[in-house]
């Protein structure tokens, strides 16, 4: 780094030579680059040499040191002025302070004092230079970062960080980030790609390029009107439109719909389908985040309305969720019963009933029911030793295809397709109808002592009572009730023959509550009463 430069101003030649000698013999980071006899000559030298310091006498002809210092302060504020004079007058010292003098030295000058003062001033100058360089670097970084900072401010405005700011502060920020915006009314548009989930993995550079390209389409659709926009992830954008004070709310909405149509057409030209929400006009920029929140909530309603929609935010009703909107409490039992009956048309009817009031639920709740269907079916098929994903390739396909279902209709179709595919797996189960009958027999053999009913058996096996009874009779030639009665009577016969238990005890042991009824059933099947049967068996 080059040494600092000093201009020496004094009408006494001897004084100038004395100072030059002192400075020249020192190790100060300083060189004397010029001399002047008075203030006027000094100004001419300053214009050429641009020194860092001016060491000047006060009493000089033509222009004294005080006037010279005033001119330097106005024209060259970075130059430090040092006074040295024979006159120890308070007025001189006061004026020197007013003029921002770096130092005030009395003559005669002593070498140690002069060098100490100059060294102190050089150190001060060096710190100021370093600070100025840091400030310059920071300003340059700020200038380079302004686009990013402007985008950050837009996201803050949209997210609510400016909610409690007054309008003046928000407008000052807009001006600082070079985001001119008229005063008047405002309107939010929400834009979202309808099918954000790619079928195949997308390389990071391709994804970023696609996001930039689509962002440019959003920007071009609003380029000819005062607006701000910001991306929310790769698939969603928020646009803030501004209108003059003369624009009525109706005119603002009309313009919003016109912009939405233009944007949808631009995206379609890129083979990209989008849905657009048009919010309600509002009057204060501090209300922006409320309008953004309304738009984002409204975008979720494309799940019910379908793709490629223009949705007005105020037309959206909040979904009523909770028990009153309820899904069937016994959803699992109903679902597996339908599948066990093996009727594809019944599957469609079941899904139709299930989705009849699905629009009262949030998309997350509806998908949750579908995810539960995957779990229920997987567990049930596993119990039957059937591979839940046989023939379906990767087991994650069902989950991924459900996530890609972006509308209520697509989700309904997904559930129908999934349950139908499970139905085919059940149909291919080696157990078939014979397996159903054997399952019913096994249950009766294990529970004949209890108060079992056909409904209990059908619930356990996940069939409707009528279907189960029909299949059982086809396979065995008897109804469930006939088989259950036969089992109980055979168990009772064994107890009558092998034990001395009372008939009343045997009645309850084989699942009957009333002895009289048991005696009637036993006699109907054997032709004799329980007592007569015991007596005959002992002969």
C-alpha positions in Angstrom: 0.0 0.0 0.0 1.4 3.5 -1.0 2.3 5.9 1.9 -0.1 8.6 2.8 0.4 12.0 1.2 0.9 15.3 3.0 0.6 18.9 1.6 2.5 21.5 3.6 1.0 25.0 3.6 2.9 27.9 5.3 4.1 31.4 4.1 7.4 30.9 6.1 9.8 28.9 4.0 12.0 28.1 7.1 9.0 26.4 8.9 8.2 24.3 5.8 11.8 23.1 5.6 11.9 22.4 9.3 8.8 20.2 9.0 10.1 18.5 5.8 13.3 17.5 7.6 11.5 16.1 10.7 9.1 14.0 8.5 11.9 12.9 6.2 14.0 11.6 9.0 11.1 9.6 10.6 9.7 6.2 9.8 6.2 7.5 9.4 4.1 6.0 6.6 3.9 9.4 5.1 5.5 11.5 2.2 5.3 15.3 1.6 4.1 15.6 -1.9 3.9 19.4 -2.2 4.2 22.8 -0.6 2.2 26.1 -0.8 2.7 29.7 0.5 -1.0 30.4 1.0 -4.5 29.0 0.8 -5.2 29.8 -2.9 -2.0 28.0 -4.0 -2.9 25.1 -1.7 -6.2 24.7 -3.3 -4.6 24.4 -6.7 -2.1 21.8 -5.4 -4.9 19.8 -3.7 -6.8 19.6 -7.0 -3.8 18.0 -8.7 -2.2 16.0 -5.8 -5.3 14.9 -3.8 -3.3 14.5 -0.5 -4.6 12.6 2.5 -3.5 15.4 4.9 -3.0 19.2 4.8 -0.7 20.7 7.4 -1.5 24.4 7.3 -0.6 27.6 9.2 -3.6 29.9 10.1 -2.2 33.4 9.5 -1.3 33.6 5.8 -1.8 36.2 3.0 -4.5 36.0 0.3 -6.4 33.1 2.0 -5.7 32.1 5.6 -5.8 28.6 7.0 -9.3 28.8 8.5 -10.8 29.7 5.1 -8.7 27.0 3.4 -10.0 24.5 5.9 -13.6 25.6 5.2 -13.1 25.1 1.4 -11.5 21.7 2.0 -14.3 20.6 4.2 -16.9 21.5 1.5 -15.0 20.2 -1.5 -12.7 17.4 -0.2 -14.3 16.0 3.0 -12.0 13.0 3.0 -8.9 15.2 3.5 -7.7 15.7 7.2 -6.6 19.2 8.1 -4.0 19.9 10.7 -3.4 23.4 12.0 -0.1 24.7 13.3 0.3 28.3 14.4 2.1 30.7 16.8 -1.3 32.0 18.0 -2.8 30.3 21.0 -6.1 32.0 20.7 -9.3 30.4 21.9 -11.2 31.7 18.9 -8.7 29.9 16.6 -9.1 26.7 18.5 -12.9 27.0 18.5 -13.0 27.5 14.7 -10.6 24.7 14.2 -13.0 22.3 16.0 -16.0 23.7 14.1 -14.1 23.0 10.8 -13.4 19.4 11.9 -9.6 19.8 12.2 -7.8 16.6 12.9 -5.2 18.4 15.2 -4.1 21.8 16.4 -0.3 22.2 17.0 1.4 25.3 18.4 4.6 26.7 17.1 7.5 26.4 17.7 7.1 22.7 16.6 9.0 20.1 18.4 9.9 16.9 16.5 8.6 14.5 19.1 5.3 16.3 19.3 4.8 16.6 15.6 5.6 13.0 14.8 3.4 11.8 17.6 0.5 13.9 16.2 1.1 12.8 12.7 1.3 9.1 13.7 -2.0 9.4 15.6 -3.7 11.0 12.6 -2.3 8.4 10.3 -3.6 5.6 12.5 -7.0 7.3 12.6 -7.0 7.7 8.8 -6.0 4.1 8.3 -9.0 3.0 10.5 -11.3 5.3 8.5 -10.0 3.9 5.2 -10.5 0.3 6.4 -14.0 1.1 7.6 -14.8 2.8 4.3 -13.6 -0.2 2.4 -15.7 -2.5 4.6 -18.7 -0.2 4.0 -18.1 -0.3 0.3 -17.8 -4.0 0.2 -21.0 -4.4 2.2 -22.8 -2.0 -0.1 -21.6 -3.9 -3.1 -22.8 -7.2 -1.5 -26.1 -5.5 -0.7 -26.4 -4.3 -4.3 -25.7 -7.8 -5.6 -28.1 -9.4 -3.1 -31.0 -7.1 -3.7 -32.9 -9.5 -6.0 -32.6 -12.2 -3.4 -33.5 -9.8 -0.6 -36.4 -8.5 -2.6 -37.7 -12.1 -3.0 -37.2 -12.7 0.7 -39.2 -9.5 1.5 -42.1 -10.7 -0.8 -42.2 -14.0 1.1 -42.3 -12.2 4.4 -45.1 -9.9 3.1 -47.0 -13.0 2.0 -46.4 -15.0 5.1 -47.4 -12.4 7.7 -44.1 -11.1 8.9 -45.3 -7.5 8.0 -48.8 -8.0 9.5 -48.2 -5.4 12.2 -46.3 -2.9 10.0 -47.9 0.4 9.0 -48.4 1.0 5.3 -45.6 3.6 5.2 -43.1 1.1 6.4 -44.2 -1.5 3.9 -44.0 1.1 1.1 -40.6 2.2 2.2 -39.4 -1.4 2.0 -41.0 -1.8 -1.5 -39.2 1.3 -2.6 -35.8 0.1 -1.2 -36.1 -3.2 -3.0 -37.1 -1.4 -6.2 -40.6 -2.9 -6.1 -42.8 0.1 -7.1 -46.4 -0.4 -6.1 -49.4 2.0 -6.4 -51.7 2.8 -3.6 -55.2 1.6 -4.0 -56.7 -1.9 -3.7 -55.0 -5.3 -4.0 -55.9 -8.9 -5.0 -54.2 -12.3 -4.4 -54.0 -15.0 -7.0 -52.9 -18.5 -6.1 -51.5 -20.8 -8.8 -50.8 -24.5 -8.4 -49.7 -27.2 -10.8 -52.4 -29.9 -10.9 -50.2 -32.9 -11.2 -47.1 -32.1 -9.1 -46.0 -35.7 -8.6 -43.8 -36.9 -11.4 -44.2 -40.5 -12.5 -40.4 -40.8 -12.8 -37.5 -39.4 -10.8 -36.5 -35.9 -12.1 -32.8 -34.8 -12.0 -32.2 -31.7 -9.8 -31.1 -29.6 -12.7 -34.1 -30.5 -14.8 -36.4 -29.8 -11.9 -34.9 -26.4 -11.3 -35.0 -25.5 -15.0 -38.7 -26.5 -15.1 -39.4 -24.4 -12.0 -37.6 -21.4 -13.5 -39.4 -21.8 -16.8 -42.9 -22.0 -15.2 -42.0 -19.1 -12.9 -41.2 -17.0 -16.0 -44.6 -17.9 -17.4 -46.3 -16.6 -14.2 -44.2 -13.4 -14.4 -45.0 -12.8 -18.1 -48.8 -13.2 -17.5 -48.7 -10.2 -15.0 -45.8 -8.2 -16.5 -47.9 -5.4 -17.8 -49.6 -4.6 -14.5 -48.3 -3.6 -11.0 -47.7 -6.9 -9.3 -45.5 -9.0 -7.0 -45.1 -12.8 -7.2 -43.3 -15.4 -5.3 -42.8 -19.1 -5.6 -44.0 -21.5 -2.8 -42.0 -24.7 -3.6 -41.7 -26.1 -7.1 -45.4 -26.3 -7.8 -47.2 -23.2 -6.4 -47.0 -19.4 -6.9 -48.6 -16.5 -5.1 -49.3 -13.3 -7.1 -50.3 -9.9 -5.6 -52.0 -7.6 -8.1 -52.4 -3.9 -7.4 -55.1 -1.5 -8.7 -55.5 2.2 -8.7 -57.9 3.9 -6.2 -60.4 4.3 -9.1 -60.6 0.6 -9.6 -63.8 -0.9 -8.1 -63.8 -4.3 -6.4 -65.8 -5.7 -9.3 -63.3 -4.3 -11.8 -60.5 -5.8 -9.8 -62.1 -9.3 -9.8 -62.7 -9.1 -13.5 -59.1 -8.2 -14.1 -58.1 -11.1 -11.8 -60.1 -13.6 -13.8 -58.7 -12.2 -17.1 -55.1 -12.7 -15.8 -56.0 -16.2 -14.6 -57.3 -17.2 -18.0 -54.2 -15.8 -19.6 -52.0 -17.8 -17.2 -53.9 -21.0 -17.7 -53.5 -20.7 -21.5 -49.8 -20.0 -21.2 -49.3 -23.1 -19.0 -51.4 -25.2 -21.3 -49.1 -24.2 -24.2 -46.3 -25.8 -22.1 -48.5 -28.9 -21.5 -48.9 -28.0 -17.9 -52.3 -27.9 -16.2 -52.8 -25.5 -13.4 -55.6 -24.4 -11.1 -55.9 -20.7 -10.1 -57.6 -19.1 -7.1 -58.8 -15.5 -7.3 -59.1 -13.9 -3.9 -61.2 -11.0 -2.7 -59.9 -7.4 -3.1 -58.5 -5.8 0.0 -57.3 -2.3 0.9 -54.2 -2.6 3.1 -50.9 -4.3 2.2 -50.6 -5.5 5.9 -53.6 -7.7 5.1 -51.7 -9.6 2.4 -51.0 -12.7 4.4 -54.6 -13.1 5.3 -55.5 -13.1 1.6 -52.6 -15.5 0.9 -53.9 -17.9 3.5 -57.4 -17.8 2.1 -56.0 -18.5 -1.4 -53.9 -21.4 -0.2 -56.9 -23.0 1.6 -59.0 -22.5 -1.5 -56.4 -24.2 -3.7 -57.0 -27.4 -1.7 -60.5 -27.4 -2.9 -59.5 -28.4 -6.4 -59.4 -31.9 -4.8 -63.2 -31.7 -4.9 -63.7 -29.7 -8.0 -61.1 -31.3 -10.3 -58.2 -29.9 -12.3 -57.9 -26.8 -14.5 -60.3 -24.8 -12.4 -60.6 -21.0 -11.7 -61.8 -20.8 -8.1 -63.1 -17.7 -6.4 -61.9 -17.9 -2.8 -65.2 -16.5 -1.3 -67.1 -19.4 -2.9 -65.3 -22.0 -0.8 -67.0 -23.4 2.2 -65.0 -24.9 5.1 -65.3 -28.7 5.3 -67.1 -30.0 8.4 -64.9 -32.7 9.9 -65.4 -34.9 12.9 -67.8 -37.6 14.1 -70.8 -35.8 12.7 -69.4 -36.1 9.2 -68.4 -39.6 10.0 -67.1 -42.5 8.2 -68.7 -45.9 9.1 -67.5 -47.0 12.5 -67.1 -50.6 11.3 -65.4 -49.6 8.1 -63.0 -52.5 8.2 -65.7 -55.1 8.7 -67.8 -53.6 5.9 -64.9 -53.5 3.5 -63.8 -57.1 4.1 -67.3 -58.4 4.0 -67.8 -56.9 0.6 -64.5 -58.4 -0.6 -65.3 -61.8 0.8 -68.6 -61.9 -1.1 -66.5 -61.6 -4.2 -68.8 -59.3 -6.2 -67.1 -56.5 -8.2 -70.4 -54.6 -8.6 -70.8 -54.7 -4.8 -67.3 -53.2 -4.4 -68.4 -50.3 -6.6 -71.6 -49.8 -4.7 -69.6 -49.9 -1.4 -67.2 -47.3 -2.6 -70.1 -45.2 -3.9 -71.8 -45.3 -0.5 -68.5 -44.5 1.2 -67.8 -41.4 -1.0 -71.4 -40.2 -1.0 -70.5 -37.6 1.7 -66.7 -37.6 1.2 -66.8 -33.9 0.3 -67.5 -33.1 3.9 -64.0 -34.4 4.8 -60.6 -32.9 4.2 -58.4 -34.5 1.5 -56.1 -35.7 4.2 -58.9 -37.6 6.0 -60.1 -39.1 2.7 -56.6 -40.3 1.8 -56.3 -41.6 5.4 -59.3 -43.9 4.8 -57.7 -45.1 1.6 -54.4 -45.8 3.4 -56.3 -47.7 6.0 -57.9 -49.8 3.3 -54.4 -50.8 2.2 -53.5 -51.8 5.7 -56.8 -53.7 6.3 -56.5 -55.6 3.1 -52.9 -56.4 3.5 -53.5 -57.8 7.0 -56.5 -59.8 5.9 -54.8 -61.3 2.9 -51.7 -62.1 5.0 -53.9 -64.0 7.4 -55.1 -66.1 4.5 -51.5 -66.6 3.3 -52.1 -64.7 0.2 -49.4 -62.2 -1.0 -51.0 -58.8 -0.7 -49.0 -57.5 -3.6 -48.9 -60.6 -5.8 -48.7 -59.5 -9.4 -48.4 -55.8 -8.5 -44.6 -55.5 -8.6 -43.2 -53.1 -6.1 -45.3 -53.0 -2.9 -45.0 -49.2 -2.8 -47.0 -48.8 -6.0 -50.3 -48.7 -4.2 -49.1 -46.0 -1.9 -47.5 -43.9 -4.6 -50.5 -44.1 -6.9 -52.7 -43.0 -4.1 -50.5 -40.0 -3.3 -50.6 -39.0 -7.0 -54.5 -39.0 -6.9 -55.1 -35.3 -6.9 -58.9 -35.1 -6.9 -61.8 -36.7 -5.1 -62.8 -38.5 -8.3 -59.3 -39.9 -8.9 -59.2 -41.0 -5.2 -62.5 -42.8 -5.5 -61.3 -44.5 -8.7 -58.1 -45.5 -7.0 -60.0 -47.1 -4.1 -62.3 -49.0 -6.4 -59.4 -50.3 -8.5 -57.5 -51.3 -5.4 -60.3 -53.2 -3.8 -61.1 -54.8 -7.1 -57.5 -56.0 -7.4 -57.7 -57.4 -3.9 -61.0 -59.1 -4.9 -59.1 -60.9 -7.7 -56.5 -62.1 -5.2 -59.2 -63.5 -2.9 -60.9 -65.2 -5.9 -57.6 -66.9 -6.6 -57.2 -68.1 -3.0 -57.1 -71.9 -2.9 -59.6 -71.9 -0.1 -62.5 -70.8 -2.2 -66.1 -71.5 -1.0 -64.9 -74.7 0.6 -62.5 -72.7 2.7 -65.4 -70.5 3.8 -67.4 -73.5 5.0 -64.5 -75.0 6.8 -63.9 -71.6 8.5 -67.5 -71.6 9.8 -67.3 -75.2 11.0 -64.0 -74.4 12.9 -65.6 -71.4 14.6 -68.6 -73.4 15.7 -66.5 -76.2 17.0 -64.5 -73.8 19.1 -67.4 -71.7 20.3 -70.5 -74.0 20.5 -70.6 -73.5 24.3 -71.2 -69.8 23.9 -74.3 -68.0 22.8 -73.2 -67.8 19.2 -75.4 -66.6 16.3 -75.1 -66.7 12.6 -74.3 -62.9 12.7 -71.4 -63.5 15.1 -70.0 -66.2 12.8 -70.4 -64.0 9.7 -68.8 -61.0 11.4 -65.9 -63.1 12.4 -65.4 -64.4 8.9 -66.2 -60.9 7.3 -69.2 -62.1 5.2 -72.8 -61.0 5.2 -75.0 -63.6 7.1 -77.1 -64.4 4.0 -74.0 -64.9 1.8 -72.3 -67.1 4.4 -75.4 -69.2 5.0 -75.8 -69.6 1.2 -72.2 -70.7 0.6 -72.3 -73.0 3.6 -75.4 -74.8 2.5 -74.0 -75.2 -1.0 -70.9 -76.9 0.3 -72.4 -79.0 3.2 -76.0 -79.5 2.2 -77.2 -78.0 5.5 -77.6 -74.5 7.0 -75.4 -73.0 9.6 -78.1 -73.4 12.2 -78.6 -77.0 11.4 -74.9 -77.7 11.6 -74.6 -75.8 14.9 -77.5 -77.7 16.4 -76.0 -81.0 15.3 -72.7 -80.1 16.9 -74.3 -79.2 20.2 -76.5 -82.3 20.3 -73.4 -84.5 19.6 -71.5 -82.8 22.4 -74.5 -83.3 24.7 -74.8 -87.0 23.8 -71.1 -87.4 24.8 -71.6 -85.7 28.1 -74.8 -87.8 28.9 -72.9 -91.0 28.2 -69.5 -90.2 29.8 -70.5 -88.1 32.8 -73.0 -88.0 35.6 -73.6 -84.3 35.2 -77.2 -83.1 35.5 -79.2 -82.2 32.4 -79.3 -78.6 33.5 -75.5 -78.4 33.6 -75.2 -80.1 30.2 -77.8 -77.6 28.8 -75.5 -74.7 29.6 -72.3 -76.6 28.7 -73.4 -77.0 25.1 -74.6 -73.4 24.7 -78.3 -73.4 25.6 -79.8 -71.1 28.2 -83.1 -73.0 28.9 -83.4 -76.7 29.8 -86.8 -77.0 28.3 -85.7 -75.7 24.9 -82.6 -78.0 25.0 -84.8 -81.1 25.8 -87.1 -80.2 22.8 -84.2 -79.8 20.4 -82.4 -82.9 21.7 -85.6 -85.0 21.3 -86.2 -83.6 17.8 -82.8 -84.8 16.6 -82.6 -88.1 18.5 -86.2 -89.1 19.1 -85.7 -89.4 22.8 -85.3 -87.0 25.8 -81.8 -86.5 27.3 -82.9 -88.6 30.3 -84.1 -91.5 28.1 -80.9 -91.3 26.0 -78.7 -91.6 29.2 -80.7 -94.6 30.4 -80.5 -96.4 27.1 -76.7 -95.8 26.9 -76.2 -97.5 30.3 -78.0 -100.8 29.4 
